[in-house]
Amino acid sequence: MTHFITTHKNNIRGLLAGLLSATFWLAVWQFISMIVAQELLVPAPLVVLKALTRLAGTAEFWQSAGLSLIRIVSGFIGGIIFGSISAVLTTRFRLADMLISPMLRIIRATPVASFIILALVWIKTGRLPAFISFLMVVPVVWSNVEKGIRQTDIKLLEMAKVFRLGRLKTLVSIRIPSVMPYFMAACTTGMGLAWKSGIAAEVISRPDLSIGKQLQNAKIYLETPEVFALTITVVLLSIMLEKILIVTASRFGRRFNAGNGDK
């Protein structure tokens, strides 16, 4: 009961802190808008809210948001899978490390705009955002998971050999729990990168029914409130997915630990 009350109080405090922070920055935004006094440069929060409401009342907005979501999430999931496999290979096989690691380091260091422009030559515009999201996520997942694998406690692995736990039990009981914090950090960071790079790819490639294309159109026609409204949409979708990811991982972690405890 005490734990429930403490958690409830912490949740209320967190909510109040979030509301206070949001109110402060909205006030700053309103103040800047009043000083500039030009809607074309800095529209007021209420004007942006009206633009967002107007966009939300159209089918094209929801279709664009849904398809952008599918493109970027598919690239994100592909990046997680490929990055994790690459980490396992580079930590286990020297040849794989020699071949894969330099390429992933180059990808991580190259500006996303360069990849978008190059990929436009080879890939259809509808598939480009997913590919760019995939490309940005892979190095992040690879480096974090590889670090987690290398940081696994040697003494625990030796103990597993002494007690003859076997590869499967060692994997489930020692290796996965050791890597999981690094993996989750990679997923959280990768989600933000996937959204930024994916939307940037949509802005440049302009696929049909995409938030990126709507952003570019709003910019061309000098519809600054729509630009702000669409940017807010991107941020909200990113935060929503990040929260879903954290909650899912937390529940999976509790079940996973409970399952290991039962064993």
JOGI-V90594 format. One record per residue. N is the residue number from 1. RES is the residue in one small letter. SS is DSSP state (helix for helix, strand for strand, loop for the rest). D_LAST is the distance of its C-alpha to the last C-alpha in Angstrom with 1 decimal. Layout:
n=N res=RES ss=SS d_last=D_LAST
n=N res=RES ss=SS d_last=D_LAST
//
This chain:
n=1 res=m ss=loop d_last=29.0
n=2 res=t ss=helix d_last=30.1
n=3 res=h ss=helix d_last=27.4
n=4 res=f ss=helix d_last=28.6
n=5 res=i ss=helix d_last=32.2
n=6 res=t ss=helix d_last=31.5
n=7 res=t ss=helix d_last=29.7
n=8 res=h ss=helix d_last=32.6
n=9 res=k ss=helix d_last=35.2
n=10 res=n ss=helix d_last=33.6
n=11 res=n ss=helix d_last=33.7
n=12 res=i ss=helix d_last=37.3
n=13 res=r ss=helix d_last=38.3
n=14 res=g ss=helix d_last=36.7
n=15 res=l ss=helix d_last=38.6
n=16 res=l ss=helix d_last=41.8
n=17 res=a ss=helix d_last=41.5
n=18 res=g ss=helix d_last=41.0
n=19 res=l ss=helix d_last=44.0
n=20 res=l ss=helix d_last=46.1
n=21 res=s ss=helix d_last=45.4
n=22 res=a ss=helix d_last=46.2
n=23 res=t ss=helix d_last=49.4
n=24 res=f ss=helix d_last=50.5
n=25 res=w ss=helix d_last=50.1
n=26 res=l ss=helix d_last=51.7
n=27 res=a ss=helix d_last=54.6
n=28 res=v ss=helix d_last=54.9
n=29 res=w ss=helix d_last=54.9
n=30 res=q ss=helix d_last=57.6
n=31 res=f ss=helix d_last=59.6
n=32 res=i ss=helix d_last=59.7
n=33 res=s ss=helix d_last=60.6
n=34 res=m ss=helix d_last=63.5
n=35 res=i ss=helix d_last=64.7
n=36 res=v ss=helix d_last=64.6
n=37 res=a ss=loop d_last=66.1
n=38 res=q ss=loop d_last=65.5
n=39 res=e ss=loop d_last=63.0
n=40 res=l ss=loop d_last=63.1
n=41 res=l ss=loop d_last=61.6
n=42 res=v ss=loop d_last=59.4
n=43 res=p ss=loop d_last=59.1
n=44 res=a ss=loop d_last=58.3
n=45 res=p ss=helix d_last=54.9
n=46 res=l ss=helix d_last=56.5
n=47 res=v ss=helix d_last=58.1
n=48 res=v ss=helix d_last=54.8
n=49 res=l ss=helix d_last=53.2
n=50 res=k ss=helix d_last=56.0
n=51 res=a ss=helix d_last=55.5
n=52 res=l ss=helix d_last=51.8
n=53 res=t ss=helix d_last=52.5
n=54 res=r ss=helix d_last=55.2
n=55 res=l ss=helix d_last=52.8
n=56 res=a ss=helix d_last=50.1
n=57 res=g ss=loop d_last=52.7
n=58 res=t ss=loop d_last=53.0
n=59 res=a ss=helix d_last=51.0
n=60 res=e ss=helix d_last=51.4
n=61 res=f ss=helix d_last=49.4
n=62 res=w ss=helix d_last=46.3
n=63 res=q ss=helix d_last=46.6
n=64 res=s ss=helix d_last=46.9
n=65 res=a ss=helix d_last=43.9
n=66 res=g ss=helix d_last=41.7
n=67 res=l ss=helix d_last=42.8
n=68 res=s ss=helix d_last=42.4
n=69 res=l ss=helix d_last=38.9
n=70 res=i ss=helix d_last=38.0
n=71 res=r ss=helix d_last=39.7
n=72 res=i ss=helix d_last=38.0
n=73 res=v ss=helix d_last=34.5
n=74 res=s ss=helix d_last=34.7
n=75 res=g ss=helix d_last=35.8
n=76 res=f ss=helix d_last=33.1
n=77 res=i ss=helix d_last=30.3
n=78 res=g ss=helix d_last=32.0
n=79 res=g ss=helix d_last=32.2
n=80 res=i ss=helix d_last=28.5
n=81 res=i ss=helix d_last=27.7
n=82 res=f ss=helix d_last=30.5
n=83 res=g ss=helix d_last=29.9
n=84 res=s ss=helix d_last=26.2
n=85 res=i ss=helix d_last=27.2
n=86 res=s ss=helix d_last=30.1
n=87 res=a ss=helix d_last=28.0
n=88 res=v ss=helix d_last=25.7
n=89 res=l ss=helix d_last=28.9
n=90 res=t ss=helix d_last=30.9
n=91 res=t ss=helix d_last=28.4
n=92 res=r ss=helix d_last=27.8
n=93 res=f ss=loop d_last=31.4
n=94 res=r ss=helix d_last=34.5
n=95 res=l ss=helix d_last=36.8
n=96 res=a ss=helix d_last=34.7
n=97 res=d ss=helix d_last=34.9
n=98 res=m ss=helix d_last=38.7
n=99 res=l ss=helix d_last=39.2
n=100 res=i ss=helix d_last=36.9
n=101 res=s ss=helix d_last=36.8
n=102 res=p ss=helix d_last=40.6
n=103 res=m ss=helix d_last=40.8
n=104 res=l ss=helix d_last=38.1
n=105 res=r ss=helix d_last=39.8
n=106 res=i ss=helix d_last=43.1
n=107 res=i ss=helix d_last=41.7
n=108 res=r ss=helix d_last=40.2
n=109 res=a ss=helix d_last=43.7
n=110 res=t ss=loop d_last=45.8
n=111 res=p ss=loop d_last=47.1
n=112 res=v ss=helix d_last=45.7
n=113 res=a ss=helix d_last=49.3
n=114 res=s ss=helix d_last=50.1
n=115 res=f ss=helix d_last=47.3
n=116 res=i ss=helix d_last=48.4
n=117 res=i ss=helix d_last=52.0
n=118 res=l ss=helix d_last=51.1
n=119 res=a ss=helix d_last=48.7
n=120 res=l ss=helix d_last=51.3
n=121 res=v ss=helix d_last=53.3
n=122 res=w ss=helix d_last=50.6
n=123 res=i ss=loop d_last=48.4
n=124 res=k ss=loop d_last=49.4
n=125 res=t ss=helix d_last=49.6
n=126 res=g ss=helix d_last=47.1
n=127 res=r ss=helix d_last=44.4
n=128 res=l ss=helix d_last=45.3
n=129 res=p ss=helix d_last=43.3
n=130 res=a ss=helix d_last=40.0
n=131 res=f ss=helix d_last=40.8
n=132 res=i ss=helix d_last=41.7
n=133 res=s ss=helix d_last=38.6
n=134 res=f ss=helix d_last=36.5
n=135 res=l ss=helix d_last=38.6
n=136 res=m ss=helix d_last=38.1
n=137 res=v ss=helix d_last=34.4
n=138 res=v ss=helix d_last=33.6
n=139 res=p ss=helix d_last=34.7
n=140 res=v ss=helix d_last=32.9
n=141 res=v ss=helix d_last=29.5
n=142 res=w ss=helix d_last=30.2
n=143 res=s ss=helix d_last=31.3
n=144 res=n ss=helix d_last=28.4
n=145 res=v ss=helix d_last=25.6
n=146 res=e ss=helix d_last=27.4
n=147 res=k ss=helix d_last=27.6
n=148 res=g ss=helix d_last=23.9
n=149 res=i ss=helix d_last=23.1
n=150 res=r ss=helix d_last=25.7
n=151 res=q ss=loop d_last=24.5
n=152 res=t ss=loop d_last=21.0
n=153 res=d ss=loop d_last=20.7
n=154 res=i ss=helix d_last=21.9
n=155 res=k ss=helix d_last=20.6
n=156 res=l ss=helix d_last=17.0
n=157 res=l ss=helix d_last=17.8
n=158 res=e ss=helix d_last=19.6
n=159 res=m ss=helix d_last=16.8
n=160 res=a ss=helix d_last=14.5
n=161 res=k ss=helix d_last=17.6
n=162 res=v ss=helix d_last=18.0
n=163 res=f ss=loop d_last=14.6
n=164 res=r ss=loop d_last=15.1
n=165 res=l ss=loop d_last=11.9
n=166 res=g ss=helix d_last=14.1
n=167 res=r ss=helix d_last=15.4
n=168 res=l ss=helix d_last=13.0
n=169 res=k ss=helix d_last=9.9
n=170 res=t ss=helix d_last=12.5
n=171 res=l ss=helix d_last=13.8
n=172 res=v ss=helix d_last=10.8
n=173 res=s ss=helix d_last=9.6
n=174 res=i ss=helix d_last=13.2
n=175 res=r ss=helix d_last=16.0
n=176 res=i ss=helix d_last=15.5
n=177 res=p ss=helix d_last=14.8
n=178 res=s ss=helix d_last=17.8
n=179 res=v ss=helix d_last=20.0
n=180 res=m ss=helix d_last=19.2
n=181 res=p ss=helix d_last=21.8
n=182 res=y ss=helix d_last=24.4
n=183 res=f ss=helix d_last=23.7
n=184 res=m ss=helix d_last=24.2
n=185 res=a ss=helix d_last=27.3
n=186 res=a ss=helix d_last=28.6
n=187 res=c ss=helix d_last=28.1
n=188 res=t ss=helix d_last=29.9
n=189 res=t ss=helix d_last=32.7
n=190 res=g ss=helix d_last=32.9
n=191 res=m ss=helix d_last=33.4
n=192 res=g ss=helix d_last=36.4
n=193 res=l ss=helix d_last=37.8
n=194 res=a ss=helix d_last=37.4
n=195 res=w ss=helix d_last=39.4
n=196 res=k ss=helix d_last=42.1
n=197 res=s ss=helix d_last=42.6
n=198 res=g ss=helix d_last=42.3
n=199 res=i ss=helix d_last=44.9
n=200 res=a ss=helix d_last=47.1
n=201 res=a ss=helix d_last=47.0
n=202 res=e ss=helix d_last=47.9
n=203 res=v ss=helix d_last=50.8
n=204 res=i ss=helix d_last=52.2
n=205 res=s ss=helix d_last=51.6
n=206 res=r ss=loop d_last=52.3
n=207 res=p ss=loop d_last=50.4
n=208 res=d ss=loop d_last=51.5
n=209 res=l ss=loop d_last=49.6
n=210 res=s ss=loop d_last=47.8
n=211 res=i ss=helix d_last=47.7
n=212 res=g ss=helix d_last=49.0
n=213 res=k ss=helix d_last=52.1
n=214 res=q ss=helix d_last=52.8
n=215 res=l ss=helix d_last=52.5
n=216 res=q ss=helix d_last=55.0
n=217 res=n ss=helix d_last=57.4
n=218 res=a ss=helix d_last=57.3
n=219 res=k ss=helix d_last=58.2
n=220 res=i ss=helix d_last=61.0
n=221 res=y ss=loop d_last=62.6
n=222 res=l ss=loop d_last=62.2
n=223 res=e ss=loop d_last=60.1
n=224 res=t ss=helix d_last=58.4
n=225 res=p ss=helix d_last=56.9
n=226 res=e ss=helix d_last=55.1
n=227 res=v ss=helix d_last=53.8
n=228 res=f ss=helix d_last=52.4
n=229 res=a ss=helix d_last=50.9
n=230 res=l ss=helix d_last=49.3
n=231 res=t ss=helix d_last=47.9
n=232 res=i ss=helix d_last=46.4
n=233 res=t ss=helix d_last=44.9
n=234 res=v ss=helix d_last=43.2
n=235 res=v ss=helix d_last=41.9
n=236 res=l ss=helix d_last=40.5
n=237 res=l ss=helix d_last=38.8
n=238 res=s ss=helix d_last=37.2
n=239 res=i ss=helix d_last=36.0
n=240 res=m ss=helix d_last=34.7
n=241 res=l ss=helix d_last=32.6
n=242 res=e ss=helix d_last=31.4
n=243 res=k ss=helix d_last=30.3
n=244 res=i ss=helix d_last=28.5
n=245 res=l ss=helix d_last=26.8
n=246 res=i ss=helix d_last=25.6
n=247 res=v ss=helix d_last=24.5
n=248 res=t ss=helix d_last=22.6
n=249 res=a ss=helix d_last=20.9
n=250 res=s ss=helix d_last=20.1
n=251 res=r ss=helix d_last=18.5
n=252 res=f ss=helix d_last=16.6
n=253 res=g ss=helix d_last=15.4
n=254 res=r ss=helix d_last=14.3
n=255 res=r ss=helix d_last=12.4
n=256 res=f ss=helix d_last=10.8
n=257 res=n ss=helix d_last=9.9
n=258 res=a ss=helix d_last=8.7
n=259 res=g ss=helix d_last=6.5
n=260 res=n ss=helix d_last=5.1
n=261 res=g ss=helix d_last=5.4
n=262 res=d ss=helix d_last=3.8
n=263 res=k ss=loop d_last=0.0
//
